[in-house]
Amino acid sequence: MKKFKLDWLILPLVGLFIILSLWAVSSLTWAKDLPSPLKTWESSKPYILEPFAKRGEMDQGILRFTWYSLVLVAQGYALALLVAVPLGFFLGLSKTFTKMFDPLIQVFRPVFPLAWLPLGYVLFMGFGKETGTYAALFTIALCAMWPTVLNTAVGVRAVPQDYLNVGRVLKLSRWKTLTKILIPATLPYMFTGFRLSLGIAWLAIVAAEMLTGRPGAGGFLWQEYNANIYEHIIFSIITIGVIGFILDRLMSVLEARFKTA
């Protein structure tokens, strides 16, 4: 029990204390424009103590902003997985398919989220007020899908040939081979891709909100940047990082549940 507290409670608190100390010293010495931790807390307190308040479109509690972002991330992430998982299986099972599309994937994969958003606006220009939403979903899905595509393909290729031979001996249909052999054997690789894709989806929504001006964690950060309110900029950065950490931990728990099932 003592070791558990030392590893998971005391050490993170020590690390947090060191970071806060460096932050405070920096704001008092060489970075005069950097708000101190105390000043950041005082300025950001209304957003934390009233997390669901709505004083205006871009003046809301932090949990309201986070909720807006998470809803859009969930939609874009789901769309990414719907495309990425089948595409990954096709790449893993077919050498011809890989030769056709792998070069394109390697070209599109490194493109930064902000580069896709204008294309999303062009594609969904006719959707009126929803153009920004669809452009954001397009950007999130396109950016987030690649880790799942690549990890799924690697997982399919790593399935032992003996497993497939057993399926042939048992005369399993293609569907049963997929559901009883390929998917279970590939699942650990897929979950690695899922976690990476979720992190990129959260990154993409922040970028999309910053450009579209949508209310959310990223939109709030961009608004406060334009207003030069450094306390809220720091608060937004911390919020975005904490939410990203929580999402990764939740995916880790889900992965562990599947492994033990």
C-alpha positions as CSV (number, residue, x, y, z in Angstrom):
1,M,0.0,0.0,0.0
2,K,2.8,2.4,0.8
3,K,4.5,1.7,-2.5
4,F,1.3,2.3,-4.3
5,K,1.0,5.8,-2.7
6,L,4.6,6.5,-3.4
7,D,4.4,5.6,-7.1
8,W,1.0,7.0,-8.0
9,L,0.4,9.9,-5.6
10,I,3.6,11.3,-4.0
11,L,5.9,11.3,-7.0
12,P,3.4,13.0,-9.4
13,L,2.8,15.6,-6.7
14,V,6.5,16.2,-6.4
15,G,6.7,16.6,-10.2
16,L,3.8,19.0,-10.2
17,F,5.5,21.0,-7.4
18,I,8.7,21.3,-9.3
19,I,6.9,22.5,-12.5
20,L,4.9,25.0,-10.5
21,S,8.1,26.3,-8.8
22,L,9.9,26.7,-12.1
23,W,6.8,28.4,-13.5
24,A,6.6,30.8,-10.6
25,V,10.4,31.6,-10.7
26,S,10.2,32.2,-14.4
27,S,7.3,34.7,-14.0
28,L,9.2,36.6,-11.3
29,T,12.6,36.7,-13.1
30,W,13.2,36.6,-16.9
31,A,9.6,36.1,-18.2
32,K,7.9,39.2,-16.8
33,D,4.8,38.8,-19.0
34,L,4.2,35.2,-18.0
35,P,1.4,35.1,-15.4
36,S,2.3,33.3,-12.1
37,P,0.4,30.2,-11.1
38,L,-1.5,32.1,-8.5
39,K,-2.5,34.9,-11.0
40,T,-3.5,32.2,-13.5
41,W,-5.7,30.6,-10.9
42,E,-7.3,33.8,-9.8
43,S,-8.1,34.8,-13.4
44,S,-9.4,31.4,-14.5
45,K,-11.3,30.6,-11.3
46,P,-14.8,31.6,-12.7
47,Y,-14.4,29.0,-15.5
48,I,-13.5,26.3,-13.0
49,L,-15.9,27.1,-10.1
50,E,-18.8,27.5,-12.5
51,P,-18.0,24.8,-15.0
52,F,-21.4,24.7,-16.6
53,A,-22.1,28.5,-16.7
54,K,-23.1,30.1,-20.0
55,R,-22.5,33.9,-19.9
56,G,-22.1,34.1,-23.7
57,E,-21.2,32.1,-26.8
58,M,-17.5,32.2,-26.0
59,D,-17.7,32.9,-22.3
60,Q,-18.8,29.6,-20.7
61,G,-17.7,27.2,-18.0
62,I,-14.8,25.0,-18.9
63,L,-16.9,21.8,-18.8
64,R,-19.3,23.3,-21.3
65,F,-16.4,24.1,-23.6
66,T,-15.0,20.6,-23.1
67,W,-18.3,19.0,-23.8
68,Y,-18.7,20.8,-27.1
69,S,-15.3,19.6,-28.2
70,L,-15.8,16.0,-27.0
71,V,-19.0,15.6,-28.9
72,L,-17.4,16.7,-32.1
73,V,-14.3,14.5,-31.4
74,A,-16.5,11.5,-30.7
75,Q,-18.3,11.9,-34.1
76,G,-15.1,12.4,-36.0
77,Y,-13.3,9.6,-34.2
78,A,-16.2,7.2,-34.9
79,L,-16.1,8.1,-38.6
80,A,-12.3,7.6,-38.6
81,L,-12.6,4.1,-37.2
82,L,-15.4,3.1,-39.6
83,V,-13.1,3.9,-42.5
84,A,-9.8,2.9,-40.9
85,V,-10.5,-0.6,-39.7
86,P,-11.8,-2.1,-43.0
87,L,-9.0,-0.2,-44.9
88,G,-6.4,-1.7,-42.5
89,F,-7.8,-5.2,-43.1
90,F,-7.7,-4.8,-46.8
91,L,-4.1,-3.6,-46.6
92,G,-3.1,-6.5,-44.4
93,L,-4.8,-9.2,-46.5
94,S,-4.1,-8.0,-50.1
95,K,-0.6,-7.2,-51.4
96,T,-2.2,-5.8,-54.6
97,F,-4.4,-3.4,-52.5
98,T,-1.3,-2.4,-50.5
99,K,0.7,-1.6,-53.7
100,M,-2.1,0.5,-55.0
101,F,-2.9,2.6,-51.9
102,D,0.1,2.5,-49.5
103,P,2.0,5.2,-51.4
104,L,-1.0,7.5,-51.2
105,I,-1.4,6.8,-47.5
106,Q,2.2,7.6,-46.9
107,V,1.7,10.9,-48.7
108,F,-1.5,12.0,-46.9
109,R,-0.5,10.7,-43.4
110,P,2.0,13.5,-42.4
111,V,-0.3,16.4,-43.5
112,F,-1.1,18.6,-40.5
113,P,-4.8,19.0,-39.5
114,L,-4.9,22.7,-40.4
115,A,-4.0,21.9,-44.0
116,W,-7.1,19.7,-44.4
117,L,-9.6,22.2,-43.0
118,P,-9.8,24.5,-46.0
119,L,-10.4,21.5,-48.2
120,G,-13.2,20.5,-45.9
121,Y,-14.8,23.9,-46.3
122,V,-14.7,23.5,-50.1
123,L,-16.2,20.0,-50.0
124,F,-19.1,21.0,-47.7
125,M,-19.6,24.5,-48.9
126,G,-23.3,23.9,-49.7
127,F,-24.3,22.9,-46.2
128,G,-24.8,26.5,-45.0
129,K,-24.4,26.9,-41.2
130,E,-23.2,23.3,-40.8
131,T,-20.3,23.8,-43.2
132,G,-17.9,24.4,-40.4
133,T,-19.1,21.4,-38.5
134,Y,-18.7,19.1,-41.5
135,A,-15.4,20.5,-42.3
136,A,-14.2,19.9,-38.8
137,L,-15.5,16.3,-38.9
138,F,-13.8,15.7,-42.2
139,T,-10.5,17.0,-40.7
140,I,-10.7,15.0,-37.5
141,A,-11.6,11.7,-39.3
142,L,-8.9,12.1,-42.0
143,C,-6.2,13.0,-39.6
144,A,-7.1,10.4,-36.9
145,M,-7.6,7.4,-39.2
146,W,-4.0,6.7,-40.2
147,P,-2.6,5.1,-37.0
148,T,-5.5,2.7,-36.9
149,V,-5.1,1.9,-40.6
150,L,-1.4,1.1,-40.2
151,N,-1.6,-0.8,-36.9
152,T,-4.5,-2.9,-38.1
153,A,-2.6,-3.8,-41.3
154,V,0.5,-4.7,-39.3
155,G,-1.7,-6.8,-37.0
156,V,-3.3,-8.7,-39.8
157,R,0.1,-9.5,-41.4
158,A,1.3,-10.7,-38.0
159,V,-1.4,-13.4,-37.7
160,P,0.4,-16.8,-37.6
161,Q,-0.2,-18.8,-40.7
162,D,-1.1,-21.8,-38.5
163,Y,-4.2,-20.0,-37.3
164,L,-5.4,-19.6,-40.9
165,N,-4.5,-23.2,-41.7
166,V,-6.7,-24.3,-38.8
167,G,-9.5,-22.2,-40.3
168,R,-9.1,-23.9,-43.7
169,V,-9.1,-27.4,-42.0
170,L,-12.3,-26.6,-40.2
171,K,-13.7,-25.1,-43.4
172,L,-14.7,-21.9,-41.8
173,S,-16.4,-19.3,-44.0
174,R,-14.7,-16.0,-44.7
175,W,-16.9,-14.3,-42.2
176,K,-16.1,-16.8,-39.4
177,T,-12.4,-16.6,-40.3
178,L,-12.6,-12.9,-39.9
179,T,-14.5,-12.8,-36.7
180,K,-13.1,-15.9,-35.0
181,I,-9.4,-15.7,-36.1
182,L,-8.3,-12.4,-37.7
183,I,-10.1,-9.9,-35.5
184,P,-9.2,-11.5,-32.1
185,A,-5.5,-12.0,-33.2
186,T,-5.3,-8.4,-34.5
187,L,-7.1,-6.7,-31.6
188,P,-4.0,-5.7,-29.6
189,Y,-2.6,-4.0,-32.7
190,M,-5.9,-2.3,-33.4
191,F,-6.1,-0.9,-29.8
192,T,-2.6,0.6,-30.2
193,G,-4.0,2.3,-33.3
194,F,-7.2,3.3,-31.5
195,R,-5.2,5.1,-28.7
196,L,-3.0,6.9,-31.2
197,S,-6.0,7.9,-33.3
198,L,-7.9,9.3,-30.3
199,G,-4.9,11.5,-29.4
200,I,-4.7,12.8,-32.9
201,A,-8.5,13.4,-33.0
202,W,-8.3,15.5,-29.9
203,L,-5.3,17.4,-31.4
204,A,-7.3,18.0,-34.6
205,I,-10.4,19.3,-32.9
206,V,-8.4,21.9,-31.1
207,A,-6.9,23.0,-34.4
208,A,-10.3,23.0,-36.1
209,E,-11.9,25.1,-33.4
210,M,-9.1,27.6,-33.5
211,L,-9.7,28.2,-37.2
212,T,-13.5,28.0,-37.3
213,G,-14.1,30.0,-34.1
214,R,-16.5,27.3,-32.7
215,P,-17.1,27.3,-29.0
216,G,-14.9,24.6,-27.4
217,A,-11.6,24.1,-25.7
218,G,-9.7,25.1,-28.9
219,G,-12.0,28.0,-29.7
220,F,-11.6,29.4,-26.2
221,L,-7.8,29.2,-26.5
222,W,-7.8,31.0,-29.8
223,Q,-10.1,33.8,-28.5
224,E,-7.9,34.4,-25.5
225,Y,-4.8,34.4,-27.7
226,N,-6.3,37.1,-29.9
227,A,-7.2,39.1,-26.7
228,N,-3.7,38.6,-25.2
229,I,-5.1,37.2,-22.0
230,Y,-2.1,35.0,-21.1
231,E,-3.7,33.6,-17.9
232,H,-6.5,32.0,-19.9
233,I,-4.1,30.8,-22.6
234,I,-2.2,28.9,-20.0
235,F,-5.5,27.6,-18.5
236,S,-6.6,26.4,-21.9
237,I,-3.4,24.6,-22.6
238,I,-3.6,22.8,-19.2
239,T,-7.2,21.9,-19.8
240,I,-6.5,20.5,-23.3
241,G,-3.6,18.5,-21.9
242,V,-5.6,17.1,-19.0
243,I,-8.5,16.1,-21.2
244,G,-6.1,14.4,-23.6
245,F,-4.5,12.5,-20.7
246,I,-7.9,11.4,-19.4
247,L,-9.0,10.2,-22.9
248,D,-5.8,8.1,-23.2
249,R,-6.3,6.6,-19.7
250,L,-9.9,5.7,-20.6
251,M,-8.8,4.0,-23.8
252,S,-6.1,2.1,-21.8
253,V,-8.7,0.8,-19.4
254,L,-10.9,-0.3,-22.3
255,E,-8.0,-2.1,-23.9
256,A,-7.2,-3.9,-20.6
257,R,-10.8,-5.0,-20.3
258,F,-10.8,-6.5,-23.8
259,K,-7.5,-8.3,-23.2
260,T,-8.8,-9.9,-20.0
261,A,-12.2,-10.8,-21.5
